[in-house]
Amino acid sequence: METHDGPEDRVRRFAAIWSRAIFPVTATSLTRPEFESLLLPLARDLRDALAARTFEPARAQAMGAALIDAHCTDPDVLSRTLDVVDAYLVLYCGVGSPQDELRARSSRLQHAIAAGFARALRERTLAEQEAISRAALSARAAVETALHASEARFRAVFEGAALGIAIASLDGKILEVNDAHTAMFGGRMHGRSVLDSGHPDDAPTVWKLYDELVRGEREYFRVEKPYYRGDGTNLWTNLTVSLLRDPEGRPCYQLALLEDTTERRLLNLRLRYEATHDALTGLPNRTLFFERLEKALTAGTGQRFGLCYLDLDGFKTINDSLGHAAGDRLLVEVADRLQSCATGHGEMVARLGGDEFVALTTGADSAEESSEMAGRIMNVLSNPIRIEGRELTVRGSIGIVEGPAAGERGPAEVLRSADITMYRAKAAGGNRYEMADDAADARAITRHSLTTALPAALERGEFFVEYQPLVRLGDGSVRGAEALVRWSHPQHGILGPDRFIPLAEHTGLIVPLGRWVLDQSVRQAREWQRLFGADEDVLRVNVNLSPCQLHHPRLVAETVEILERTGLEPGALCLEVTESALIGADDDLLKPLRRLAEMGVDIALDDFGTGYSNLANLRRLPVSVLKLDRSFTQGMQQFPADPVDLKIVEGIVSLAHSLDLAVTVEGVETGAQADQLRELGCDTAQGWYYARPGPADQVRALSLVDAASG
């Protein structure tokens, strides 16, 4: 590729490409280099508009109008300009922003340029037509005289005109047409009747105006009118019909001037289609969908609407693993299947963007129809889609909103309700549809708001860590503490991890959040050591790892970096991993845990006993601590304790110790529980009997009590 030194060189290259593309279809008298110089300021304007922080439609429309001012009036000029902008503007002039954002701006520029071009072309044509009409009206007497006195001069004007011209009698018989008129219709219309030129798309007022003209009640009228050509195709025109009078003022002829606007109309239709349809799938886009939804919501009494909002489950994984091209082909196939579900009257399917689609039903019984539509969608998605030799199973979550057309909700509110309901269906496991429900949607809104607020909350420092002491059962001294993250939400108050950790795992934010918690906790453990001595056995810190963090490739490296930066010995850190996360774990998943264990970091198997792992499997796991779930201690709260629970705990402790594993018990709430667990051989415990989670100073205070009593 040619190397360009700077922005000005690149914009000149763009102007050169643009010039070569449209110069052959212009009517300019300039040479091509001169024409390129004419386009250069417009190219700079395009570059600046692409880089502008705020999109200004009027600025881009002015660029389209500038082409008309330069006598570039052929429709091919616009078509080729749009192609050049689409292919080269971002390539040569796009800097400083992500490519997707620049592409989106480029698309908006193209639509605005087309709108400005079409409007300027229409205004120019109307001005020329107005001038012709004024000349025809003011020279009516001269034309009539010319018919009798100067046939040669009349013929020169008549035959040389660029517009189609027809002269007809007052009863509608066409007496004469020029060559331009014949070319428009694909044959001579001489001898036919104006009254036979009706068209189904005629404006309602056309023939009323015509009757008034031939009766002498008006001098002229101007309308947009379609005709049928000789081959049956449509000819669209701007039609001006004038009344010609004899020297005594009596009506005698009608004169029609026709401008062929078919190509311009097709261009406008194309631009309208592109503005209202998705380029990838061909489905109606968000713009057209909102138009239809607004119409459905104002249909009147007795009418209802139903809206199905679909989001594909797991599409991002498919897109990331197989590539965007495969993802696009998948979306096209899904769109085709959805289109087959909306063939009834009042039904439509649209793509809102990404992997989000909507289906709209209208009629008197939309509640049942929308549920049936959702069922049909789930059914067509159930069959695998074959992409690049692979069969992909596609699932979707659907939120349904239905109601009376004469309700008070607007399109944006209805779509938001459907989006929230869809989110609720996805949160319930996906591959299902849910009907809108105010109470359930309120809970979903809360989850959604928390999800969207998570990234900013981490940046604003809204998270903090509390610590729950871990106590040696043998002597009651503080062994360390488990770090538990909390969220100080501006509206919802202090939130426990059960409210936001699943959301963080779903969005992937758990990785940076977990890294922050680890850093804070290790710093605190180092501070404890500074206060109580360098012996790592004095106070240690336990930090939870989520399954997502286990798969993060920099888990080991980031842990090492944090330990080295703070100066904490690895033996003072224990990472807790849930039993369910390690069920069926392969060597690749266990490898980072083994590396951490080899460094001296303790690995604890959290919530032990809640899953169904094979006890013999413990030998292959790099763990040094078993944390018994609180469900094992609940039976010890009653007196006498459940003997079955005691036997189970005793057996687990015996097995753990035989494998050289320490045992920690959660949920200790009474002294009797603590005594029984000590007798059963458990090593450490935590629970409200000792302390609830609290600030780091609480752990320090408890440790000072231990030191004083010792």
C-alpha positions in Angstrom: 0.0 0.0 0.0 1.3 3.5 -0.8 2.7 5.3 2.2 1.3 8.7 3.1 3.2 11.2 5.2 0.4 13.0 7.0 -3.3 13.7 7.2 -3.2 16.2 4.3 -1.6 13.6 2.1 -4.2 11.1 3.0 -7.1 13.4 2.4 -5.6 14.4 -1.0 -5.5 10.7 -1.9 -9.1 10.3 -0.9 -10.1 13.3 -3.1 -8.2 11.8 -6.0 -10.1 8.5 -5.7 -13.4 10.3 -5.4 -12.6 12.5 -8.4 -11.7 9.4 -10.6 -15.0 7.7 -9.5 -17.5 10.5 -10.4 -15.7 12.6 -13.0 -16.9 10.4 -15.9 -20.6 11.0 -15.0 -20.4 14.8 -14.4 -21.4 17.6 -16.8 -18.6 19.9 -15.7 -16.4 21.8 -18.2 -13.4 21.4 -15.8 -10.5 19.1 -16.5 -10.1 16.2 -14.1 -7.3 17.8 -12.1 -9.3 20.9 -11.8 -12.3 18.9 -10.7 -10.1 17.1 -8.1 -9.1 20.5 -6.7 -12.8 21.4 -6.5 -13.5 18.2 -4.5 -10.5 18.7 -2.1 -12.3 21.1 0.3 -15.3 18.8 0.4 -12.9 15.9 1.2 -11.5 17.9 4.1 -15.0 18.6 5.3 -15.8 14.9 5.2 -12.6 14.2 7.2 -13.5 16.8 9.8 -17.1 15.5 10.1 -15.9 12.0 10.6 -13.6 13.1 13.5 -16.2 15.5 15.0 -17.2 14.7 18.6 -20.9 15.6 17.7 -22.5 14.5 14.5 -24.0 17.5 12.6 -26.5 16.3 9.8 -26.7 19.8 8.3 -23.0 19.9 7.7 -23.0 16.6 5.9 -26.1 17.5 3.9 -24.3 20.6 2.7 -21.7 18.4 1.2 -24.3 16.6 -0.9 -25.8 19.9 -2.0 -22.3 21.1 -2.9 -22.1 18.3 -5.6 -25.3 19.7 -7.2 -23.8 23.2 -7.1 -20.8 21.8 -9.0 -23.3 20.5 -11.8 -22.9 16.9 -10.6 -26.6 16.1 -11.1 -26.4 12.6 -12.5 -27.8 10.0 -9.9 -24.7 7.9 -10.6 -22.7 10.7 -8.9 -24.4 10.1 -5.6 -24.2 6.3 -6.0 -20.5 6.4 -6.7 -19.9 9.0 -4.0 -21.5 6.8 -1.4 -19.4 3.8 -2.5 -16.2 5.9 -2.2 -17.1 7.2 1.2 -18.0 3.7 2.4 -14.8 2.1 1.1 -12.2 4.8 1.6 -13.2 7.5 4.1 -12.4 5.6 7.3 -9.3 4.0 5.6 -7.7 7.3 4.7 -9.2 9.8 7.2 -10.2 7.7 10.2 -8.0 8.3 13.2 -8.4 8.7 16.9 -11.5 6.6 17.5 -12.3 2.8 17.4 -13.0 1.4 14.0 -16.6 0.4 14.8 -17.4 3.9 15.9 -15.8 5.4 12.8 -17.8 3.0 10.6 -21.0 4.1 12.3 -20.2 7.7 11.8 -19.4 7.0 8.1 -22.8 5.4 7.6 -24.5 8.4 9.1 -22.5 10.7 6.9 -23.5 8.7 3.8 -27.2 9.0 4.7 -26.9 12.8 5.3 -24.9 13.3 2.1 -27.6 11.4 0.1 -30.4 13.5 1.8 -28.6 16.7 1.0 -27.9 15.6 -2.6 -31.5 14.6 -3.2 -33.0 17.7 -1.7 -30.7 20.0 -3.6 -31.4 18.1 -6.9 -35.1 18.4 -6.3 -34.9 22.1 -5.5 -32.8 22.7 -8.6 -35.2 20.8 -10.8 -38.2 22.5 -9.3 -36.5 25.9 -9.9 -35.8 25.0 -13.6 -39.3 23.7 -14.0 -40.8 26.8 -12.4 -38.8 28.9 -14.9 -40.1 26.8 -17.8 -43.7 27.0 -16.5 -43.5 30.8 -16.1 -42.1 31.1 -19.6 -44.9 28.9 -20.9 -47.6 30.9 -19.1 -46.2 34.3 -20.0 -45.6 33.3 -23.6 -48.9 31.5 -24.1 -50.1 34.1 -26.6 -46.8 34.0 -28.4 -47.0 30.2 -28.6 -50.5 30.4 -30.0 -49.3 32.9 -32.6 -46.3 30.7 -33.4 -48.7 27.9 -34.1 -50.1 30.0 -36.9 -47.3 32.3 -37.9 -44.0 30.6 -37.3 -44.2 26.9 -37.4 -40.5 26.4 -38.0 -39.6 28.4 -34.8 -42.2 26.6 -32.8 -40.9 23.2 -33.9 -37.4 24.2 -32.9 -38.5 25.0 -29.4 -40.9 22.1 -29.2 -38.7 19.4 -30.5 -35.5 20.6 -28.8 -36.9 20.8 -25.3 -35.4 18.4 -22.7 -38.7 18.0 -21.0 -41.5 15.9 -22.4 -44.2 18.2 -24.0 -47.7 17.2 -25.1 -50.5 19.3 -26.5 -54.0 18.0 -26.2 -57.5 19.2 -27.0 -59.9 20.1 -24.2 -61.7 16.8 -24.6 -58.3 15.0 -23.8 -57.2 13.9 -27.2 -53.4 14.1 -27.5 -52.7 16.2 -30.7 -48.9 16.4 -30.6 -45.9 15.2 -28.5 -42.2 15.9 -28.8 -39.3 13.4 -29.0 -38.5 13.7 -25.3 -42.1 12.7 -24.5 -41.9 9.8 -26.9 -38.6 8.6 -25.3 -40.2 8.8 -21.8 -43.1 6.6 -22.7 -41.3 4.2 -25.0 -43.6 5.1 -27.9 -45.7 7.9 -29.4 -48.9 8.7 -27.5 -50.3 10.8 -30.4 -54.0 10.2 -30.9 -54.6 8.7 -27.4 -56.7 10.2 -24.7 -55.4 11.9 -21.6 -58.3 10.3 -19.7 -56.8 6.9 -20.3 -53.6 7.6 -18.4 -55.0 6.9 -14.9 -52.7 5.1 -12.5 -53.5 3.3 -9.2 -51.0 5.6 -7.4 -52.5 8.8 -8.6 -52.9 11.4 -5.9 -56.6 11.9 -5.0 -56.7 15.5 -6.3 -55.1 14.9 -9.8 -58.3 14.5 -11.8 -60.2 17.1 -9.8 -57.5 19.6 -10.8 -57.7 18.4 -14.4 -61.4 18.9 -14.6 -61.1 22.4 -13.2 -58.4 23.3 -15.8 -60.3 22.1 -18.9 -63.4 23.9 -17.6 -61.3 27.1 -17.6 -61.5 27.5 -13.8 -57.7 27.4 -13.3 -54.8 28.3 -15.5 -52.4 25.5 -14.5 -51.6 22.9 -11.9 -48.5 21.0 -10.9 -48.5 17.4 -9.4 -46.3 14.3 -9.1 -47.9 11.7 -11.3 -47.1 8.1 -12.3 -47.9 6.6 -15.8 -47.5 3.2 -17.4 -45.0 3.0 -20.2 -45.6 1.0 -23.3 -43.8 -2.0 -21.7 -45.9 -1.9 -18.6 -43.2 -0.4 -16.3 -43.9 2.7 -14.2 -42.9 6.2 -15.3 -42.9 8.8 -12.5 -43.0 12.5 -13.5 -43.3 16.0 -12.2 -46.3 17.1 -14.3 -47.3 20.7 -15.1 -50.4 21.2 -17.1 -51.3 24.7 -18.5 -54.4 26.0 -20.2 -53.9 27.6 -23.6 -56.5 30.2 -24.7 -57.2 31.8 -28.1 -56.7 35.5 -28.8 -60.3 36.1 -27.4 -59.4 34.3 -24.2 -61.4 31.2 -24.8 -59.8 27.9 -23.7 -58.6 25.9 -26.7 -55.7 23.5 -25.8 -53.9 22.1 -22.8 -50.1 22.0 -22.6 -48.4 19.3 -20.5 -44.7 19.5 -19.4 -43.3 16.3 -18.0 -40.0 15.8 -16.1 -38.9 12.2 -15.7 -38.3 11.6 -12.0 -38.2 7.8 -12.1 -34.5 7.4 -11.4 -34.6 10.0 -8.6 -37.6 8.3 -7.1 -35.8 4.9 -7.2 -32.8 6.5 -5.6 -35.0 8.0 -2.8 -36.7 4.6 -2.4 -33.3 2.9 -2.2 -32.1 5.5 0.4 -35.3 5.0 2.4 -34.9 1.2 2.3 -31.3 1.5 3.4 -32.3 3.9 6.2 -35.0 1.5 7.5 -33.5 -2.0 6.9 -30.6 -3.8 8.4 -27.7 -4.1 5.9 -26.7 -7.6 7.1 -30.0 -9.5 7.4 -32.4 -7.4 5.3 -34.8 -7.2 8.2 -36.5 -3.9 9.2 -34.2 -2.0 11.5 -34.8 -0.1 14.7 -36.0 3.0 12.8 -38.8 1.2 10.9 -39.7 -1.0 13.9 -40.3 2.1 16.0 -42.5 3.6 13.3 -44.6 0.4 13.2 -44.7 0.1 16.9 -45.9 3.7 17.3 -48.6 3.0 14.7 -49.6 -0.1 16.6 -49.8 1.8 19.9 -52.2 4.3 18.3 -54.4 1.9 16.5 -57.5 2.8 18.6 -60.0 1.1 20.9 -60.5 -2.6 20.6 -57.0 -3.2 19.2 -54.0 -4.7 21.0 -50.4 -5.3 20.4 -47.8 -7.9 21.4 -44.0 -7.5 21.4 -41.4 -10.3 21.7 -37.9 -9.1 22.5 -35.3 -11.8 21.6 -31.7 -12.0 22.6 -29.6 -15.0 21.6 -28.0 -16.9 24.4 -24.2 -17.4 24.1 -23.8 -15.5 20.8 -20.7 -13.7 22.0 -19.0 -17.0 22.7 -19.7 -18.2 19.1 -18.7 -14.8 17.7 -15.4 -14.8 19.6 -14.5 -18.5 19.0 -15.4 -18.8 15.3 -14.9 -15.1 14.2 -17.2 -12.3 13.1 -17.8 -13.7 9.6 -19.2 -16.9 11.1 -21.2 -14.8 13.6 -22.7 -12.8 10.7 -23.7 -15.9 8.8 -25.3 -17.2 12.0 -27.3 -14.0 12.3 -28.5 -14.2 8.7 -29.7 -17.7 9.2 -31.5 -16.7 12.5 -33.1 -13.8 10.7 -34.4 -16.0 7.9 -35.9 -18.4 10.5 -37.5 -15.5 12.4 -38.9 -14.1 9.2 -40.7 -17.5 8.6 -42.4 -17.0 12.0 -44.0 -13.7 11.0 -46.1 -14.3 7.9 -49.5 -13.4 9.3 -51.4 -10.1 8.9 -50.0 -7.5 11.3 -46.8 -9.4 12.1 -43.3 -8.2 11.6 -39.7 -9.1 12.7 -36.9 -6.6 13.0 -33.3 -6.6 14.1 -32.4 -3.9 16.6 -28.7 -4.6 16.5 -26.1 -7.2 17.5 -28.0 -10.4 18.4 -31.2 -8.6 19.4 -34.4 -9.1 17.5 -38.0 -8.1 18.0 -41.3 -9.5 16.7 -44.5 -7.4 16.7 -48.0 -8.7 16.5 -51.2 -6.6 16.2 -54.8 -7.4 16.3 -57.7 -8.0 18.7 -56.1 -11.0 20.4 -52.4 -10.1 20.7 -51.9 -11.8 24.1 -52.4 -15.3 22.6 -50.7 -14.4 19.3 -47.6 -13.1 21.0 -47.2 -16.2 23.1 -47.7 -18.3 20.0 -45.1 -16.2 18.2 -42.6 -16.8 21.0 -43.3 -20.5 20.8 -42.7 -20.5 17.1 -39.5 -18.6 17.5 -38.2 -21.1 20.2 -39.2 -23.9 17.9 -37.3 -22.7 14.8 -34.2 -21.9 16.9 -34.2 -25.5 18.3 -32.8 -27.0 15.1 -29.0 -26.7 14.8 -27.5 -24.3 12.3 -24.5 -25.5 10.2 -21.7 -23.0 9.9 -18.3 -23.8 8.6 -18.8 -27.5 8.9 -20.0 -27.2 12.5 -23.5 -27.7 13.8 -24.3 -24.9 16.2 -27.1 -25.0 18.7 -28.7 -21.6 19.1 -30.9 -20.7 22.0 -32.7 -17.5 22.8 -34.3 -15.6 25.7 -37.6 -13.8 25.0 -39.4 -11.1 26.9 -43.1 -10.5 26.0 -45.1 -7.4 26.5 -48.7 -7.1 25.4 -51.5 -4.7 26.0 -54.2 -2.4 24.6 -53.2 -0.2 21.6 -54.9 2.8 23.3 -52.7 2.6 26.4 -50.5 5.3 27.8 -47.1 3.8 27.1 -45.0 5.0 24.3 -42.7 2.9 22.0 -39.6 3.4 24.1 -41.3 2.5 27.3 -42.8 -0.7 25.8 -39.4 -1.8 24.4 -37.7 -1.1 27.7 -40.3 -3.3 29.5 -39.8 -6.1 26.9 -36.0 -5.7 27.3 -36.3 -6.0 31.1 -38.5 -9.1 30.8 -36.1 -10.7 28.4 -33.3 -10.0 30.9 -35.4 -11.8 33.5 -35.8 -14.8 31.2 -32.0 -14.9 30.6 -31.3 -14.7 34.3 -33.6 -17.7 34.9 -31.3 -19.8 32.7 -32.2 -18.7 29.2 -33.8 -20.7 26.3 -37.3 -19.6 27.5 -39.8 -16.8 27.3 -41.4 -14.8 30.0 -44.4 -12.5 30.1 -43.9 -9.0 31.5 -44.8 -8.8 35.3 -44.4 -5.5 37.2 -43.1 -7.1 40.4 -40.7 -9.5 38.7 -39.5 -6.8 36.3 -38.8 -4.5 39.2 -36.4 -7.1 40.6 -34.9 -7.6 37.2 -34.5 -3.8 36.9 -32.6 -3.8 40.2 -30.3 -6.6 38.9 -29.8 -4.8 35.6 -29.0 -1.5 37.3 -26.5 -3.2 39.6 -24.9 -4.9 36.6 -24.5 -1.7 34.7 -23.2 0.2 37.8 -20.5 -2.4 38.6 -17.7 -1.0 36.4 -18.1 2.6 37.6 -18.5 1.4 41.2 -15.0 -0.2 41.1 -13.5 3.0 39.6 -15.2 5.2 42.2 -14.0 3.0 45.1 -17.4 1.9 46.3 -16.2 -1.5 47.3 -14.6 -2.3 50.7 -13.4 -5.4 52.5 -14.6 -6.8 55.8 -12.8 -9.6 57.7 -14.2 -12.5 59.7 -11.7 -14.1 62.1 -10.6 -17.7 61.8 -10.0 -19.1 65.3 -7.9 -22.1 66.4 -10.3 -24.5 68.1 -7.4 -25.9 70.3 -6.7 -22.7 72.2 -9.2 -20.2 70.9 -6.6 -17.9 69.5 -7.1 -15.9 66.2 -5.4 -17.8 63.4 -6.3 -15.2 60.7 -9.3 -13.9 58.9 -11.4 -14.4 55.7 -11.7 -11.4 53.5 -15.3 -10.7 52.4 -16.0 -7.9 49.9 -18.9 -5.5 50.3 -20.5 -2.8 48.0 -21.4 0.5 49.4 -24.1 1.3 46.8 -25.3 5.0 46.7 -29.0 4.0 46.5 -29.2 0.4 47.8 -26.9 0.8 50.8 -24.4 -1.9 51.9 -24.7 -5.0 49.6 -23.3 -8.4 50.5 -21.4 -10.5 47.9 -24.5 -12.7 47.2 -26.1 -9.6 45.6 -23.3 -8.7 43.2 -20.7 -11.5 42.8 -22.9 -13.5 40.4 -23.5 -10.4 38.4 -19.7 -9.7 38.3 -19.0 -13.3 37.2 -21.6 -12.9 34.4 -20.1 -9.7 33.1 -16.5 -10.7 33.6 -15.9 -7.9 36.0 -15.1 -10.5 38.7 -11.5 -10.6 37.4 -10.6 -7.0 38.1 -12.8 -7.0 41.2 -11.1 -10.2 42.5 -7.7 -8.7 41.8 -8.6 -5.6 43.8 -9.8 -7.7 46.7 -6.7 -9.8 46.7 -4.5 -6.7 46.7 -6.4 -5.1 49.5 -6.4 -8.3 51.6 -2.7 -9.0 51.1 -1.9 -5.4 52.1 -4.0 -5.8 55.2 -2.3 -9.1 56.1 1.1 -7.4 55.8 -0.1 -4.6 58.0 -1.2 -7.2 60.6 2.3 -8.8 60.5 3.9 -5.3 60.9 1.7 -4.8 64.0 2.1 -8.2 65.6 5.5 -9.4 64.3 6.9 -10.9 61.2 5.9 -14.5 62.0 3.5 -15.5 59.2 1.8 -17.9 61.6 0.4 -15.0 63.7 -2.3 -13.7 61.3 -3.1 -15.0 57.8 -5.7 -13.9 55.3 -8.1 -16.1 53.3 -9.3 -14.8 49.9 -12.0 -16.3 47.7 -11.4 -17.1 44.1 -14.3 -17.4 41.7 -14.4 -20.0 38.8 -13.8 -17.2 36.3 -10.6 -16.2 38.1 -9.4 -19.8 37.9 -9.6 -19.6 34.1 -7.8 -16.2 33.9 -4.4 -16.7 32.3 -2.6 -14.2 34.6 -3.9 -15.6 37.9 -0.5 -16.8 39.0 1.5 -13.9 37.7 -0.8 -11.3 39.3 -0.8 -13.1 42.6 3.0 -13.2 42.6 3.2 -9.5 41.7 0.9 -8.6 44.6 2.8 -10.7 47.1 6.2 -9.2 46.0 4.9 -5.7 45.9 3.5 -5.9 49.5 6.3 -8.1 50.9 3.9 -10.7 52.3 5.2 -14.3 52.4 3.1 -16.8 50.3 2.5 -18.9 53.4 0.4 -16.1 54.9 -2.1 -16.3 52.1 -4.8 -18.9 51.6 -6.9 -18.9 48.4 -10.4 -20.5 48.8 -11.9 -22.3 45.8 -15.4 -23.8 46.0 -15.8 -27.5 45.7 -18.2 -27.2 42.7 -15.6 -25.2 40.7 -13.2 -28.2 40.9 -15.6 -31.0 40.2 -14.2 -32.7 37.1 -11.4 -30.2 36.8 -8.7 -31.2 34.3 -5.0 -30.7 34.6 -5.0 -27.4 32.7 -7.4 -25.9 35.3 -5.5 -27.4 38.2 -2.1 -26.3 36.9 -2.2 -22.6 38.2 -3.4 -23.9 41.6 -0.5 -26.4 41.8 2.0 -23.6 40.9 0.6 -21.4 43.7 0.7 -24.3 46.2 4.3 -25.1 45.2 5.1 -21.4 46.0 3.7 -21.9 49.5 0.2 -20.4 49.1 -2.4 -22.5 50.9 -5.4 -23.7 48.8 -8.6 -24.3 50.7 -11.5 -26.3 49.3 -14.5 -24.2 50.2 -18.1 -25.4 50.9 -16.8 -28.9 51.1 -19.7 -31.4 51.3 -22.2 -29.4 49.1 -21.0 -31.0 45.9 -20.7 -34.6 44.8 -17.0 -35.0 44.3 -15.3 -38.3 44.9 -13.5 -38.2 48.3 -10.7 -40.2 46.8 -10.3 -37.4 44.3 -8.9 -35.2 47.0 -5.5 -36.8 46.5 -5.1 -35.2 43.0 -6.2 -31.7 44.1 -3.5 -29.2 45.3 -5.4 -28.3 48.5 -4.2 -28.1 52.0 -7.4 -27.1 53.8 -11.0 -28.4 53.8 -13.7 -25.9 54.8 -16.8 -27.8 55.9 -20.0 -26.1 54.8 -22.2 -24.6 57.6 -24.8 -27.3 56.9 -22.7 -29.8 58.9 -22.9 -27.6 62.0 -26.6 -26.9 61.9 -27.4 -30.3 63.5 -25.1 -29.5 66.4 -27.2 -26.5 67.5 -29.7 -28.7 69.1 -29.1 -30.7 72.3 -28.3 -33.5 72.1 -26.5 -33.1 68.8 -27.6 -35.2 65.9 -25.3 -38.3 66.1 -25.4 -38.8 62.3 -24.0 -35.4 61.8 -21.3 -36.0 64.4 -20.3 -39.3 62.7 -20.1 -37.6 59.3 -17.9 -34.7 60.6 -15.7 -37.2 62.5 -15.2 -39.3 59.3 -14.4 -36.2 57.2 -11.9 -35.0 59.7 -10.2 -38.4 60.0 -10.0 -38.6 56.2 -8.6 -35.1 55.9 -6.0 -35.6 58.5 -4.9 -38.8 56.9 -4.3 -36.8 53.7 -2.4 -34.2 55.7 -5.2 -31.6 55.3 -6.4 -29.1 57.9 -10.1 -28.8 58.6 -11.9 -25.4 59.0 -15.6 -25.3 59.9 -18.0 -22.5 59.0 -21.1 -21.3 60.7 -20.2 -21.8 64.4 -22.8 -19.9 66.4 -22.6 -21.5 69.9 -20.1 -22.5 72.5 -21.5 -26.1 72.5 -20.8 -26.3 68.7 -17.3 -25.1 69.2 -16.6 -27.7 72.0 -18.0 -30.6 69.9 -16.0 -29.6 66.9 -12.8 -29.4 69.0 -13.5 -32.9 70.3 -14.0 -34.1 66.8 -10.5 -32.9 65.9 -11.4 -29.8 63.7 -8.5 -27.4 63.5 -10.0 -23.9 63.0 -13.5 -22.4 62.9 -15.3 -19.2 62.0 -18.8 -17.9 62.8 -20.9 -15.4 64.7 -19.9 -17.2 68.0 -16.5 -15.6 67.6 -17.2 -12.5 65.5 -19.3 -11.3 62.6 -17.5 -9.9 59.5 -16.2 -6.4 60.3 -13.4 -3.9 59.8 -9.7 -5.0 60.0 -9.4 -3.3 63.4 -11.7 -6.0 64.8 -9.3 -8.7 64.0 -6.5 -6.7 65.6 -8.6 -6.2 68.8 -9.3 -9.9 69.0 -5.6 -10.7 68.5 -4.6 -8.3 71.3 -7.0 -10.0 73.6 -5.4 -13.4 72.7 -2.0 -12.0 73.3 -3.0 -10.5 76.7 -4.6 -13.7 77.8 -1.7 -15.7 76.7 
